[in-house]
Amino acid sequence: MFESLKSQFILNFVDDERWRYLVNGLANTLKITFASVVLGIIIGVIIAIVRSTWDKTGADMRPGVGKFFLRLANGFCKLYLTVIRGTPVVVQLMIIYYIIFAASNNGVGIAMLAFGINSGAYVAEIIRGGIMSIDAGQFEAGRSLGLNYTQTMRHIIIPQAFKNVLPALANEFIVLLKETSVAGYVSVLDLTKGGDIIRGRTYSAFMPLIAVALIYLVLVIFFTWLVGRLERRLRSSDH
């Protein structure tokens, strides 16, 4: 039994340095995940501000150019959320790779863009929920200090909302880490694709796929531990 496992390990990882497929795939997986999170947060913050601004002030705004453009932006944001959350991420990835950027060979960059756009839809609703949870008295406090709406959002509301939703954003990162496992559909050498390449070379499925699963498991456990520490620190800072 031990000799069999040893021979399988050597065949799948040592021979021809096949372990490099997993290492390179892990590097691309982490690159895609981190870049997608940053892009998703940027998109999410913009959409959350637009939607929460419309929800809070749209009904009270006087008719004019400002209200028209805010209504138009809110409608676009709702359409974006509906389309992105209503279609599978792997389909979005394939559309962006095979149709929109069909002439490009930068699979990692396209995967970053695709997962970032997808993540932005979920981050937007997380942040919007955080903004809407802030007591209306905070807006009044900002106005009493002489701040306009934009300044109040920037200096008072957004910092509090981020603190409230930071654990949820951290969990979105963990979910995104696992979602990137479909990047191989567009020929990106991610962690899952690396394991699949080894399986195709050795015709042995058990060892490479179990290795991929264990690496994902270790990453998720590690980042979950970090999220737990973050939540405890945030709770302690409230006292």
C-alpha positions as CSV (number, residue, x, y, z in Angstrom):
1,M,0.0,0.0,0.0
2,F,2.7,2.5,1.0
3,E,4.9,1.6,-2.0
4,S,1.9,2.1,-4.3
5,L,1.2,5.5,-2.9
6,K,4.9,6.4,-3.1
7,S,5.1,5.4,-6.7
8,Q,1.9,7.3,-7.5
9,F,3.3,10.4,-5.8
10,I,6.6,10.2,-7.7
11,L,4.7,9.6,-11.0
12,N,2.3,12.5,-10.5
13,F,4.5,15.1,-8.9
14,V,8.3,14.2,-9.1
15,D,8.7,12.9,-12.6
16,D,9.2,15.7,-15.1
17,E,8.7,18.1,-12.2
18,R,5.0,18.0,-12.6
19,W,4.6,19.6,-9.2
20,R,5.3,22.9,-11.1
21,Y,1.9,22.8,-12.6
22,L,0.3,23.0,-9.1
23,V,2.7,25.8,-8.0
24,N,2.2,27.9,-11.1
25,G,-1.5,27.2,-11.0
26,L,-1.7,28.3,-7.3
27,A,0.2,31.5,-8.1
28,N,-2.3,32.3,-10.9
29,T,-5.3,31.5,-8.7
30,L,-4.1,33.8,-6.0
31,K,-3.3,36.6,-8.5
32,I,-6.7,36.3,-10.1
33,T,-8.4,36.2,-6.7
34,F,-6.7,39.3,-5.2
35,A,-7.0,41.3,-8.4
36,S,-10.7,40.4,-8.7
37,V,-11.4,41.4,-5.1
38,V,-9.8,44.8,-5.6
39,L,-11.7,45.4,-8.9
40,G,-14.9,44.0,-7.3
41,I,-14.6,46.4,-4.3
42,I,-14.1,49.4,-6.7
43,I,-17.1,48.5,-8.8
44,G,-19.2,47.6,-5.7
45,V,-18.5,50.9,-3.9
46,I,-19.5,53.0,-6.9
47,I,-22.7,51.0,-7.5
48,A,-23.6,50.9,-3.8
49,I,-23.2,54.7,-3.5
50,V,-25.3,55.3,-6.6
51,R,-28.1,53.0,-5.5
52,S,-28.1,54.1,-1.8
53,T,-28.1,57.7,-2.9
54,W,-31.1,57.1,-5.1
55,D,-32.9,55.2,-2.3
56,K,-32.2,57.9,0.2
57,T,-32.7,61.1,-1.8
58,G,-34.3,60.2,-5.1
59,A,-37.9,60.7,-4.0
60,D,-37.1,64.1,-2.4
61,M,-35.0,65.5,-5.3
62,R,-36.5,68.2,-7.5
63,P,-36.9,67.4,-11.2
64,G,-33.9,68.3,-13.2
65,V,-30.7,67.2,-14.8
66,G,-29.2,65.8,-11.6
67,K,-32.2,63.7,-10.8
68,F,-32.4,62.5,-14.4
69,F,-28.8,61.3,-14.4
70,L,-29.1,59.7,-11.0
71,R,-32.2,57.8,-12.1
72,L,-30.4,56.7,-15.3
73,A,-27.3,55.6,-13.3
74,N,-29.5,53.7,-10.8
75,G,-31.3,52.0,-13.6
76,F,-28.0,50.9,-15.2
77,C,-26.8,49.6,-11.9
78,K,-29.9,47.6,-11.3
79,L,-29.6,46.1,-14.8
80,Y,-25.9,45.2,-14.1
81,L,-26.9,43.5,-10.9
82,T,-29.7,41.6,-12.5
83,V,-27.6,40.3,-15.4
84,I,-24.4,39.5,-13.4
85,R,-26.2,37.8,-10.5
86,G,-28.6,36.0,-12.8
87,T,-26.1,34.3,-15.0
88,P,-23.4,31.7,-14.1
89,V,-19.9,33.1,-13.6
90,V,-18.4,30.5,-16.0
91,V,-20.7,31.7,-18.8
92,Q,-19.7,35.3,-18.1
93,L,-16.0,34.3,-18.2
94,M,-16.4,32.5,-21.5
95,I,-18.3,35.4,-23.1
96,I,-15.6,37.9,-22.1
97,Y,-12.8,35.6,-23.3
98,Y,-14.3,34.1,-26.5
99,I,-16.4,37.0,-27.6
100,I,-15.4,40.4,-26.1
101,F,-11.7,39.8,-26.0
102,A,-11.5,37.1,-28.6
103,A,-8.3,38.6,-30.1
104,S,-6.4,38.6,-26.7
105,N,-4.2,35.8,-25.4
106,N,-4.0,37.2,-21.8
107,G,-6.1,34.6,-20.1
108,V,-5.1,35.6,-16.6
109,G,-5.9,39.3,-17.2
110,I,-9.3,38.4,-18.7
111,A,-10.0,36.1,-15.8
112,M,-9.2,38.9,-13.4
113,L,-11.6,41.2,-15.3
114,A,-14.4,38.6,-15.5
115,F,-14.3,37.6,-11.8
116,G,-13.9,41.2,-10.8
117,I,-17.0,42.2,-12.7
118,N,-18.9,39.2,-11.2
119,S,-17.7,40.0,-7.6
120,G,-18.6,43.6,-8.0
121,A,-22.3,42.8,-8.2
122,Y,-22.2,40.9,-4.8
123,V,-19.9,43.4,-3.2
124,A,-22.3,46.2,-4.2
125,E,-25.2,44.7,-2.4
126,I,-23.0,44.0,0.7
127,I,-21.9,47.6,0.8
128,R,-25.3,49.0,0.0
129,G,-26.7,47.1,2.9
130,G,-24.0,48.5,5.1
131,I,-24.8,52.1,4.0
132,M,-28.5,51.6,4.4
133,S,-28.0,50.3,8.0
134,I,-26.3,53.5,9.1
135,D,-28.8,55.5,11.2
136,A,-30.2,58.6,9.4
137,G,-29.1,60.7,12.3
138,Q,-25.5,60.3,11.0
139,F,-26.5,62.2,7.9
140,E,-28.0,64.9,10.0
141,A,-24.9,65.0,12.1
142,G,-22.8,65.5,9.0
143,R,-25.1,68.3,7.8
144,S,-24.9,70.0,11.2
145,L,-21.1,70.0,10.8
146,G,-21.4,71.9,7.5
147,L,-20.7,68.9,5.3
148,N,-22.6,68.4,2.1
149,Y,-24.0,65.0,1.0
150,T,-20.8,63.8,-0.8
151,Q,-18.6,64.9,2.2
152,T,-20.9,63.2,4.7
153,M,-20.8,60.0,2.7
154,R,-17.0,60.1,2.3
155,H,-16.1,61.1,5.9
156,I,-18.9,59.6,8.0
157,I,-21.1,57.0,6.3
158,I,-18.7,55.0,4.1
159,P,-16.1,54.4,6.9
160,Q,-18.8,53.1,9.2
161,A,-20.4,51.0,6.5
162,F,-17.1,49.4,5.6
163,K,-16.4,48.5,9.2
164,N,-19.9,46.9,9.5
165,V,-19.5,44.8,6.3
166,L,-15.8,44.0,6.4
167,P,-16.4,40.4,7.6
168,A,-18.9,39.9,4.8
169,L,-16.4,41.3,2.3
170,A,-13.7,38.9,3.7
171,N,-16.1,36.0,3.2
172,E,-16.7,37.2,-0.4
173,F,-13.0,36.8,-0.9
174,I,-13.1,33.2,0.3
175,V,-16.0,32.4,-2.0
176,L,-14.2,34.1,-4.9
177,L,-11.1,32.0,-4.3
178,K,-13.1,28.9,-4.9
179,E,-15.0,30.3,-7.8
180,T,-11.8,30.9,-9.7
181,S,-11.5,27.1,-10.1
182,V,-13.5,27.5,-13.4
183,A,-10.8,29.7,-15.0
184,G,-9.5,26.6,-16.8
185,Y,-12.5,26.8,-19.1
186,V,-10.6,29.6,-20.9
187,S,-7.2,27.8,-20.9
188,V,-5.9,29.6,-17.8
189,L,-3.4,27.6,-15.8
190,D,-5.0,27.9,-12.4
191,L,-4.7,25.4,-9.6
192,T,-7.5,23.2,-10.8
193,K,-6.3,23.3,-14.4
194,G,-2.8,22.3,-13.1
195,G,-4.2,19.2,-11.4
196,D,-6.1,18.4,-14.5
197,I,-3.0,18.6,-16.7
198,I,-1.1,16.2,-14.4
199,R,-4.1,13.8,-14.5
200,G,-4.0,14.0,-18.4
201,R,-0.3,13.2,-18.4
202,T,-0.2,10.4,-15.9
203,Y,-3.8,9.0,-16.5
204,S,-4.0,8.9,-12.7
205,A,-6.9,11.0,-11.2
206,F,-6.7,10.3,-7.5
207,M,-3.4,11.9,-6.5
208,P,-3.5,15.2,-8.5
209,L,-7.2,15.9,-7.7
210,I,-6.8,15.1,-4.0
211,A,-3.8,17.4,-3.9
212,V,-5.8,20.2,-5.5
213,A,-8.7,19.7,-3.1
214,L,-6.3,19.7,-0.1
215,I,-4.6,22.9,-1.3
216,Y,-8.0,24.7,-1.6
217,L,-9.0,23.3,1.8
218,V,-5.8,24.7,3.4
219,L,-6.3,28.1,1.8
220,V,-9.9,28.3,2.9
221,I,-9.1,27.3,6.5
222,F,-6.3,29.9,6.6
223,F,-8.4,32.7,5.2
224,T,-11.3,31.7,7.4
225,W,-9.0,31.9,10.4
226,L,-7.9,35.4,9.3
227,V,-11.6,36.5,8.9
228,G,-12.3,35.2,12.5
229,R,-9.4,37.2,13.9
230,L,-10.7,40.2,12.0
231,E,-14.2,39.8,13.4
232,R,-12.9,39.5,16.9
233,R,-10.7,42.6,16.5
234,L,-13.7,44.6,15.2
235,R,-15.9,43.4,18.1
236,S,-13.2,44.4,20.6
237,S,-12.8,47.8,19.1
238,D,-16.5,48.5,19.6
239,H,-16.1,48.3,23.4
